[in-house]
Amino acid sequence: MKIGIILICTNSYLLLGLRFIKAFMKYYNGPSKIHFYVFSDKDPKPYMPNITNYTYIHADHSDWAAGTNSKFSSIVSLKDSDCDHLYYFDSDTNIDKPFGDWFVGDLVAGEHYNNVDAKKPFDRNPKSKAYVPENTPLPQMYYYGAFYGGTRENMLRVSNIFLQNQLEDRKIPYEPAWNDESYINQYFHYHPPSKVILSKDFAFLVSDKGGIKNTRNTGTNISDALSAIQKRPTELFGLKDGVVVFPTSGGRRKRKRTRRLIKKKQLK
């Protein structure tokens, strides 16, 4: 089976997308072939030359909202993909341990960590295509906008429905408070996915920006971070307080320093 992973990582989100891809390739231990679709304003090749299983699609976004609202049209544009399954992940998703195909299914969504709240943030505007009435008799499960997917056919089908609803709302004009997430929740409210991953079972870290401030500001400068990655492009990296860290190589340096100190003490 071939799985396509879709990331939208323009502007400062490129840094987060690179972290996701490198961590995914390090920790994935499932049997499937993986291919990444990277929508970005910069080609990721200089920062991960050892990773070749990706397609770079150039995309420019004037602000954060334009990026998140491009989700459905970006996914629909992959109609010629040869992948058996397609899954979207927000680029600020982080991975820190080995995993397999826990997210795979015919049509999959994730329970939002705010689903426990009595007042869930469904869109309540009856004029919107994202509308979910408060007095609905159906169970009110609230899903992530940060993740969904399934078989290629199902992913393209539901994403096209989401896109058409989004375009209809633009004619009013109207945009839900939670952007694309509202359309996902409206559809899955009436057409539940075949597989729901509960928040407690979600194996990745959602909305982990590693301390990068102002990710929604397109002017956020990540040039120093990209330079650091380019100098060590084959290595996994993390982010701490917005700074690139290389935990594995850092550990080796620490061990070497410790050995030198021990040897020095022994000589004394």
N, C-alpha and C positions, 0 to 999 in steps of 0.2 A: 504493500500500500504506500502511496505517496501523499504526504500531507503538506499543504501550503500554509505558511504562517504569514499573516498580513500585518505590516507595521506602517503607521504614518508618523514620520519623525522629521518634520521640518524645523528649521531654526534651532533653538537650544535642545529640542527633543531628539536631535540626531545623537547626542551624547548618550541619552537614555536608550535609544534604539540599538546603538552599538553594544552597550552593556548587556541588553537582553539577548541579542544574537550570540555573542560570545559565551554567555552563561548557558544558553539553551544548548549550544553545541557541546559544551563541556559536560553538562549534567544529564543530557538525554540518554537513556539506556533502553529505549523501546526498539521494536523491530522495523519501524516504518522509515521510509526515506523522507527527509525533510527538505523543503525548499522555501526560502524566504522571499516575500514580495515587499520591497522597501521603497516606500513613497517618501522622497526627501528632496531637499533643494541642493544637497551635496552628494556626490557619489561616495559610498562608504568604502570603496576598494582600498584607498590608501591606508585605512585604519584596520583592515582585516584581510590582508592579502592571502592568508592561508585558508580562508573560507570562500568557496566558489559556488556553493549551491544557493545562489540568490539572483533575483532579477531586480535591477534598479530602475525605478520609474520616476522621472523628474517631476517634482511638484513644488509649487511656490504658494505660500499662504501669508497673507498680510497680517494676520493676527491668530491668536489661539482659537477663536470661534470658527474662523474659516477652515482651520485644520480639522477640528472635530466634526464640523458639518460636511466635510468632504468624504467622510467615512463610507457612506453608502455608494456614492458615485465611484469611488476608488475601487471598492469591492466588485461592483457590477462591471467595471472595465476589465476584469479578469475572466471574462466569459470564455476565452480561448485557453485558459489554463489546462494543463494536462494532469493536474493533481486530482486524486480521488476525493480528498477532503480539503476544506478551506476553513481556517480559523483566524479570527481577528483578535489581537491583543493590543491594549494600549501600550505605547512604547515605554511608559514609566512603570511597567510591570517588572519585578525583579525575581530572580531565581537564585536560590542559595543551597540547593541540595539535589541529589539525584532523583529522577522521576521517569515515568514511562508514559503510556498513552491514556492517562487518567481523564483527559479532556475530550476524548474521541467518542462520537456517537452520531446518530442520524441527524439530529437537530439539537444542539446543546446550548444551554444558557447557565449563568451562574447567579446564585442568590446573592443579592447585594447585602453588604454587612449592615446596612441600615434597615433591612427588612424587618428587624425585630421591633422597630418603632411602630406605635399604634397609628400614627399619622404618616403615611408613606407619601413620597413626593410625586404621585401621579399627576399628569396634567389635567386640570379640572375645567378647562375652557371648552365648552360644548361646540364652539365653532372650529376647533382644531381637530385635525386628523389623529392627534395623539390623545384625544379625550378618553378618560376613564371615569365614569360617574362614581360619586361617593357611595351611592346606594346599590352598587352592583351586587348581585347575588353570588357572583363567582369569587373564588378564593383570591385574595389580593397579595400575591407574591410579587415582590419588587426585585428586578433583575439588574445586574451590572450592564452599563454601556461599555465597560472596559473589556468585555469578552463575550463572544458568541461564535458559533460556527456549526459545522456539520458536513454532510456529504456535499460535494461540489454543487450538485443540482439544488439541494435544499438551501445552501448558503446564498447562491445567486438568486434563487426565487424569493426568499424573504427579504434580502437586501434590496431587491428591485421594488418590492412592496413598500419598504421603508422609504426608499428614495422618492417614489411617486407621492407618498403622503407628505413628505417634506416639501416637495415642489408645489403641491396643492396649497399647503399652508403659506408658502411664500407669496402666493397670489392675493392673500387676504389684505395685507401681509401680516404674518404672525410667526414667531419663533418660540417654542416652549422654553420654559426656564431651564430645563435640563437638556436642552438641545436634542441630539440624536438619541440619547438614552430614553427620552419620552416616547419616541416612536417604537423603539424596541419593546418597551413595557406595554404599550397599548396592544401591539400585535400578540405578544405572548400571553397577555391577559385573556384574550379570547381564543387563542390557538396555542396552548401550552407546548413547550418543547418536549421532545421525547426523553430528554435527559436533563435533569437539573442538578448542578453541583452546588451543594450547600456551602455556605460561607466557611464553615468549620473544616470542610474537606478541600477547599481551594488550595492547591499545592504551591501557588506562586504568591508573591507579595504584591498587592495592588496599590497603585499610587505611591510608590516608593521613589522619590525624586533625589535621594541621596544628599539632601541638603542644598540642592541647587535653588537659589532664590530667583524669583521672578521668571519662572519658566514660561509664563504666558506673555512675557515681554519679548517681542521679536528682536529687540536690540541687546538682549542678554549676551554678553561676550563669553564664548566657550573656546576661543582660539588657543589659550594656554592648555586647556584640557585636551583638545584635539592634538596639539603638538606632542604632549606627553604620550598619548596613545600611539601616535605615528612613530615615535621612537622605539616603541616596544609593541609592534602591531600584532604579534602572534600570541600575546599574553592576555589572559583573563584580567579584568580590572573591576574595581568597585568604586563607589563614590562616598566620600565622607565629608560632610560640611561643604559640598560642592567641589571638592578636590579629588582628582583621580588618584587612586591607590592601587598598588599591585600586591595583593596579599601574599601570593605564593612566593614571588621573588623576594618580597620584603622579609618573609620568614627565613629564606635561605641566607640573606645578608645578616639577619639577626643571629642565626645559628653560627655563621662563620665568625662574627664578632665575639660571640660567647666563647667559642673555641680558642680564639686568640687570647682572650682575657684569662682563660683557665691556664693556657700554656705559659702565659707571662707570670702568673702567680706561682706555677710550678718551678719556673726558673729561679724565682726569688727564694 
